[in-house]
Amino acid sequence: MAILKVIEVLANSKDGWEDAAKNAVEQASKTVKNIRSVYIKEQSATVKDGKLTDYRVNVKITFEVS
């Protein structure tokens, strides 16, 4: 039986939501091992002069505890 743990991570990117999610996983993987999945909980963005300037995601990252 595997034991899984879930953490919530906030991340952002200038390039898009997909890139923000990648940033979340890359940063989490620096200290968390055995990451199995990522769930995009929320997406948001900031707007300046009528254009999207910063993409943000709130993700849940699931990893196996050894």
Backbone as XML, in Angstrom:
<?xml version="1.0"?>
<chain id="A" units="angstrom">
  <residue number="1" name="MET">
    <atom name="N" x="0.848" y="-1.181" z="0.000"/>
    <atom name="CA" x="0.000" y="0.000" z="0.000"/>
    <atom name="C" x="0.893" y="1.244" z="0.000"/>
  </residue>
  <residue number="2" name="ALA">
    <atom name="N" x="0.608" y="2.162" z="-0.881"/>
    <atom name="CA" x="1.369" y="3.408" z="-0.963"/>
    <atom name="C" x="0.683" y="4.480" z="-0.123"/>
  </residue>
  <residue number="3" name="ILE">
    <atom name="N" x="1.491" y="5.291" z="0.511"/>
    <atom name="CA" x="0.966" y="6.430" z="1.256"/>
    <atom name="C" x="1.270" y="7.673" z="0.441"/>
  </residue>
  <residue number="4" name="LEU">
    <atom name="N" x="0.221" y="8.444" z="0.148"/>
    <atom name="CA" x="0.364" y="9.651" z="-0.651"/>
    <atom name="C" x="0.066" y="10.869" z="0.195"/>
  </residue>
  <residue number="5" name="LYS">
    <atom name="N" x="0.737" y="11.963" z="-0.113"/>
    <atom name="CA" x="0.526" y="13.228" z="0.575"/>
    <atom name="C" x="0.255" y="14.296" z="-0.476"/>
  </residue>
  <residue number="6" name="VAL">
    <atom name="N" x="-0.535" y="15.291" z="-0.109"/>
    <atom name="CA" x="-0.879" y="16.369" z="-1.028"/>
    <atom name="C" x="-0.460" y="17.699" z="-0.411"/>
  </residue>
  <residue number="7" name="ILE">
    <atom name="N" x="0.225" y="18.523" z="-1.196"/>
    <atom name="CA" x="0.564" y="19.883" z="-0.772"/>
    <atom name="C" x="-0.043" y="20.864" z="-1.769"/>
  </residue>
  <residue number="8" name="GLU">
    <atom name="N" x="-0.292" y="22.060" z="-1.318"/>
    <atom name="CA" x="-0.831" y="23.097" z="-2.186"/>
    <atom name="C" x="0.265" y="24.115" z="-2.469"/>
  </residue>
  <residue number="9" name="VAL">
    <atom name="N" x="0.416" y="24.464" z="-3.740"/>
    <atom name="CA" x="1.495" y="25.361" z="-4.169"/>
    <atom name="C" x="0.916" y="26.453" z="-5.065"/>
  </residue>
  <residue number="10" name="LEU">
    <atom name="N" x="1.379" y="27.663" z="-4.873"/>
    <atom name="CA" x="1.022" y="28.791" z="-5.738"/>
    <atom name="C" x="2.230" y="29.115" z="-6.603"/>
  </residue>
  <residue number="11" name="ALA">
    <atom name="N" x="1.975" y="29.359" z="-7.893"/>
    <atom name="CA" x="3.073" y="29.690" z="-8.807"/>
    <atom name="C" x="2.574" y="30.657" z="-9.865"/>
  </residue>
  <residue number="12" name="ASN">
    <atom name="N" x="3.521" y="31.305" z="-10.534"/>
    <atom name="CA" x="3.140" y="32.260" z="-11.580"/>
    <atom name="C" x="4.118" y="32.202" z="-12.744"/>
  </residue>
  <residue number="13" name="SER">
    <atom name="N" x="3.710" y="32.839" z="-13.841"/>
    <atom name="CA" x="4.531" y="32.899" z="-15.043"/>
    <atom name="C" x="4.076" y="34.076" z="-15.888"/>
  </residue>
  <residue number="14" name="LYS">
    <atom name="N" x="4.974" y="34.620" z="-16.645"/>
    <atom name="CA" x="4.637" y="35.671" z="-17.620"/>
    <atom name="C" x="4.140" y="35.062" z="-18.925"/>
  </residue>
  <residue number="15" name="ASP">
    <atom name="N" x="4.370" y="33.743" z="-19.124"/>
    <atom name="CA" x="4.103" y="33.101" z="-20.410"/>
    <atom name="C" x="2.765" y="32.369" z="-20.512"/>
  </residue>
  <residue number="16" name="GLY">
    <atom name="N" x="2.177" y="31.964" z="-19.405"/>
    <atom name="CA" x="0.893" y="31.269" z="-19.487"/>
    <atom name="C" x="0.656" y="30.361" z="-18.292"/>
  </residue>
  <residue number="17" name="TRP">
    <atom name="N" x="-0.592" y="29.833" z="-18.215"/>
    <atom name="CA" x="-0.951" y="28.977" z="-17.091"/>
    <atom name="C" x="-0.183" y="27.660" z="-17.124"/>
  </residue>
  <residue number="18" name="GLU">
    <atom name="N" x="0.027" y="27.108" z="-18.305"/>
    <atom name="CA" x="0.770" y="25.856" z="-18.398"/>
    <atom name="C" x="2.191" y="26.035" z="-17.866"/>
  </residue>
  <residue number="19" name="ASP">
    <atom name="N" x="2.823" y="27.136" z="-18.219"/>
    <atom name="CA" x="4.166" y="27.422" z="-17.740"/>
    <atom name="C" x="4.169" y="27.639" z="-16.226"/>
  </residue>
  <residue number="20" name="ALA">
    <atom name="N" x="3.134" y="28.276" z="-15.702"/>
    <atom name="CA" x="3.028" y="28.472" z="-14.253"/>
    <atom name="C" x="2.930" y="27.123" z="-13.543"/>
  </residue>
  <residue number="21" name="ALA">
    <atom name="N" x="2.160" y="26.189" z="-14.102"/>
    <atom name="CA" x="2.044" y="24.852" z="-13.514"/>
    <atom name="C" x="3.389" y="24.130" z="-13.559"/>
  </residue>
  <residue number="22" name="LYS">
    <atom name="N" x="4.108" y="24.267" z="-14.672"/>
    <atom name="CA" x="5.440" y="23.670" z="-14.775"/>
    <atom name="C" x="6.368" y="24.251" z="-13.720"/>
  </residue>
  <residue number="23" name="ASN">
    <atom name="N" x="6.287" y="25.570" z="-13.506"/>
    <atom name="CA" x="7.114" y="26.217" z="-12.480"/>
    <atom name="C" x="6.804" y="25.667" z="-11.093"/>
  </residue>
  <residue number="24" name="ALA">
    <atom name="N" x="5.533" y="25.437" z="-10.815"/>
    <atom name="CA" x="5.131" y="24.894" z="-9.514"/>
    <atom name="C" x="5.758" y="23.524" z="-9.287"/>
  </residue>
  <residue number="25" name="VAL">
    <atom name="N" x="5.682" y="22.663" z="-10.288"/>
    <atom name="CA" x="6.238" y="21.313" z="-10.158"/>
    <atom name="C" x="7.760" y="21.357" z="-10.061"/>
  </residue>
  <residue number="26" name="GLU">
    <atom name="N" x="8.392" y="22.184" z="-10.877"/>
    <atom name="CA" x="9.857" y="22.282" z="-10.837"/>
    <atom name="C" x="10.352" y="22.772" z="-9.484"/>
  </residue>
  <residue number="27" name="GLN">
    <atom name="N" x="9.692" y="23.777" z="-8.930"/>
    <atom name="CA" x="10.113" y="24.297" z="-7.631"/>
    <atom name="C" x="9.852" y="23.277" z="-6.521"/>
  </residue>
  <residue number="28" name="ALA">
    <atom name="N" x="8.688" y="22.638" z="-6.543"/>
    <atom name="CA" x="8.362" y="21.642" z="-5.519"/>
    <atom name="C" x="9.331" y="20.470" z="-5.580"/>
  </residue>
  <residue number="29" name="SER">
    <atom name="N" x="9.727" y="20.067" z="-6.789"/>
    <atom name="CA" x="10.599" y="18.903" z="-6.936"/>
    <atom name="C" x="12.010" y="19.138" z="-6.392"/>
  </residue>
  <residue number="30" name="LYS">
    <atom name="N" x="12.345" y="20.374" z="-6.083"/>
    <atom name="CA" x="13.648" y="20.652" z="-5.471"/>
    <atom name="C" x="13.720" y="20.108" z="-4.049"/>
  </residue>
  <residue number="31" name="THR">
    <atom name="N" x="12.573" y="20.016" z="-3.367"/>
    <atom name="CA" x="12.558" y="19.526" z="-1.984"/>
    <atom name="C" x="11.638" y="18.333" z="-1.775"/>
  </residue>
  <residue number="32" name="VAL">
    <atom name="N" x="10.744" y="18.071" z="-2.722"/>
    <atom name="CA" x="9.792" y="16.968" z="-2.596"/>
    <atom name="C" x="10.128" y="15.912" z="-3.648"/>
  </residue>
  <residue number="33" name="LYS">
    <atom name="N" x="10.286" y="14.682" z="-3.212"/>
    <atom name="CA" x="10.603" y="13.574" z="-4.125"/>
    <atom name="C" x="9.350" y="12.760" z="-4.405"/>
  </residue>
  <residue number="34" name="ASN">
    <atom name="N" x="9.394" y="11.948" z="-5.430"/>
    <atom name="CA" x="8.322" y="11.014" z="-5.791"/>
    <atom name="C" x="7.005" y="11.705" z="-6.129"/>
  </residue>
  <residue number="35" name="ILE">
    <atom name="N" x="7.062" y="12.854" z="-6.819"/>
    <atom name="CA" x="5.839" y="13.539" z="-7.245"/>
    <atom name="C" x="5.131" y="12.662" z="-8.270"/>
  </residue>
  <residue number="36" name="ARG">
    <atom name="N" x="3.824" y="12.454" z="-8.053"/>
    <atom name="CA" x="3.040" y="11.572" z="-8.917"/>
    <atom name="C" x="2.061" y="12.326" z="-9.804"/>
  </residue>
  <residue number="37" name="SER">
    <atom name="N" x="1.503" y="13.442" z="-9.309"/>
    <atom name="CA" x="0.517" y="14.158" z="-10.119"/>
    <atom name="C" x="0.380" y="15.594" z="-9.648"/>
  </residue>
  <residue number="38" name="VAL">
    <atom name="N" x="-0.240" y="16.382" z="-10.520"/>
    <atom name="CA" x="-0.534" y="17.776" z="-10.187"/>
    <atom name="C" x="-1.966" y="18.056" z="-10.626"/>
  </residue>
  <residue number="39" name="TYR">
    <atom name="N" x="-2.712" y="18.723" z="-9.764"/>
    <atom name="CA" x="-4.104" y="19.080" z="-10.043"/>
    <atom name="C" x="-4.208" y="20.599" z="-10.029"/>
  </residue>
  <residue number="40" name="ILE">
    <atom name="N" x="-4.683" y="21.181" z="-11.114"/>
    <atom name="CA" x="-4.851" y="22.627" z="-11.192"/>
    <atom name="C" x="-6.148" y="22.988" z="-10.478"/>
  </residue>
  <residue number="41" name="LYS">
    <atom name="N" x="-6.017" y="23.620" z="-9.337"/>
    <atom name="CA" x="-7.184" y="23.972" z="-8.528"/>
    <atom name="C" x="-7.809" y="25.283" z="-8.991"/>
  </residue>
  <residue number="42" name="GLU">
    <atom name="N" x="-6.982" y="26.284" z="-9.215"/>
    <atom name="CA" x="-7.471" y="27.599" z="-9.642"/>
    <atom name="C" x="-6.485" y="28.220" z="-10.620"/>
  </residue>
  <residue number="43" name="GLN">
    <atom name="N" x="-7.017" y="29.074" z="-11.487"/>
    <atom name="CA" x="-6.199" y="29.871" z="-12.387"/>
    <atom name="C" x="-6.664" y="31.312" z="-12.267"/>
  </residue>
  <residue number="44" name="SER">
    <atom name="N" x="-5.703" y="32.228" z="-12.332"/>
    <atom name="CA" x="-6.039" y="33.654" z="-12.341"/>
    <atom name="C" x="-4.953" y="34.386" z="-13.111"/>
  </residue>
  <residue number="45" name="ALA">
    <atom name="N" x="-5.213" y="35.648" z="-13.372"/>
    <atom name="CA" x="-4.225" y="36.444" z="-14.110"/>
    <atom name="C" x="-4.365" y="37.903" z="-13.699"/>
  </residue>
  <residue number="46" name="THR">
    <atom name="N" x="-3.287" y="38.643" z="-13.881"/>
    <atom name="CA" x="-3.348" y="40.082" z="-13.677"/>
    <atom name="C" x="-3.417" y="40.756" z="-15.041"/>
  </residue>
  <residue number="47" name="VAL">
    <atom name="N" x="-4.063" y="41.896" z="-15.068"/>
    <atom name="CA" x="-4.267" y="42.625" z="-16.325"/>
    <atom name="C" x="-3.693" y="44.025" z="-16.181"/>
  </residue>
  <residue number="48" name="LYS">
    <atom name="N" x="-2.970" y="44.458" z="-17.210"/>
    <atom name="CA" x="-2.432" y="45.817" z="-17.244"/>
    <atom name="C" x="-2.643" y="46.360" z="-18.651"/>
  </residue>
  <residue number="49" name="ASP">
    <atom name="N" x="-3.241" y="47.510" z="-18.741"/>
    <atom name="CA" x="-3.517" y="48.151" z="-20.033"/>
    <atom name="C" x="-4.286" y="47.221" z="-20.978"/>
  </residue>
  <residue number="50" name="GLY">
    <atom name="N" x="-5.222" y="46.476" z="-20.419"/>
    <atom name="CA" x="-6.056" y="45.607" z="-21.224"/>
    <atom name="C" x="-5.402" y="44.322" z="-21.696"/>
  </residue>
  <residue number="51" name="LYS">
    <atom name="N" x="-4.228" y="43.987" z="-21.147"/>
    <atom name="CA" x="-3.520" y="42.772" z="-21.561"/>
    <atom name="C" x="-3.159" y="41.944" z="-20.331"/>
  </residue>
  <residue number="52" name="LEU">
    <atom name="N" x="-3.179" y="40.621" z="-20.504"/>
    <atom name="CA" x="-2.758" y="39.727" z="-19.430"/>
    <atom name="C" x="-1.250" y="39.858" z="-19.253"/>
  </residue>
  <residue number="53" name="THR">
    <atom name="N" x="-0.844" y="40.085" z="-18.008"/>
    <atom name="CA" x="0.587" y="40.294" z="-17.764"/>
    <atom name="C" x="1.219" y="39.218" z="-16.893"/>
  </residue>
  <residue number="54" name="ASP">
    <atom name="N" x="0.433" y="38.537" z="-16.069"/>
    <atom name="CA" x="0.984" y="37.541" z="-15.157"/>
    <atom name="C" x="-0.064" y="36.455" z="-14.941"/>
  </residue>
  <residue number="55" name="TYR">
    <atom name="N" x="0.306" y="35.225" z="-15.227"/>
    <atom name="CA" x="-0.596" y="34.083" z="-15.080"/>
    <atom name="C" x="-0.280" y="33.390" z="-13.762"/>
  </residue>
  <residue number="56" name="ARG">
    <atom name="N" x="-1.318" y="33.042" z="-13.010"/>
    <atom name="CA" x="-1.129" y="32.420" z="-11.701"/>
    <atom name="C" x="-1.936" y="31.140" z="-11.598"/>
  </residue>
  <residue number="57" name="VAL">
    <atom name="N" x="-1.359" y="30.150" z="-10.920"/>
    <atom name="CA" x="-2.077" y="28.903" z="-10.664"/>
    <atom name="C" x="-1.947" y="28.526" z="-9.202"/>
  </residue>
  <residue number="58" name="ASN">
    <atom name="N" x="-2.985" y="27.899" z="-8.717"/>
    <atom name="CA" x="-2.983" y="27.285" z="-7.398"/>
    <atom name="C" x="-3.116" y="25.793" z="-7.683"/>
  </residue>
  <residue number="59" name="VAL">
    <atom name="N" x="-2.092" y="25.005" z="-7.363"/>
    <atom name="CA" x="-2.083" y="23.584" z="-7.699"/>
    <atom name="C" x="-1.970" y="22.719" z="-6.455"/>
  </residue>
  <residue number="60" name="LYS">
    <atom name="N" x="-2.473" y="21.501" z="-6.582"/>
    <atom name="CA" x="-2.274" y="20.479" z="-5.555"/>
    <atom name="C" x="-1.316" y="19.457" z="-6.139"/>
  </residue>
  <residue number="61" name="ILE">
    <atom name="N" x="-0.229" y="19.220" z="-5.438"/>
    <atom name="CA" x="0.783" y="18.281" z="-5.892"/>
    <atom name="C" x="0.734" y="17.052" z="-4.998"/>
  </residue>
  <residue number="62" name="THR">
    <atom name="N" x="0.591" y="15.886" z="-5.623"/>
    <atom name="CA" x="0.530" y="14.630" z="-4.888"/>
    <atom name="C" x="1.865" y="13.897" z="-5.037"/>
  </residue>
  <residue number="63" name="PHE">
    <atom name="N" x="2.377" y="13.399" z="-3.900"/>
    <atom name="CA" x="3.627" y="12.645" z="-3.937"/>
    <atom name="C" x="3.546" y="11.467" z="-2.984"/>
  </residue>
  <residue number="64" name="GLU">
    <atom name="N" x="4.358" y="10.456" z="-3.290"/>
    <atom name="CA" x="4.378" y="9.253" z="-2.487"/>
    <atom name="C" x="5.384" y="9.403" z="-1.352"/>
  </residue>
  <residue number="65" name="VAL">
    <atom name="N" x="4.950" y="9.025" z="-0.169"/>
    <atom name="CA" x="5.825" y="9.067" z="1.011"/>
    <atom name="C" x="6.456" y="7.695" z="1.157"/>
  </residue>
  <residue number="66" name="SER">
    <atom name="N" x="7.799" y="7.665" z="1.245"/>
    <atom name="CA" x="8.465" y="6.365" z="1.362"/>
    <atom name="C" x="8.544" y="5.908" z="2.794"/>
  </residue>
</chain>
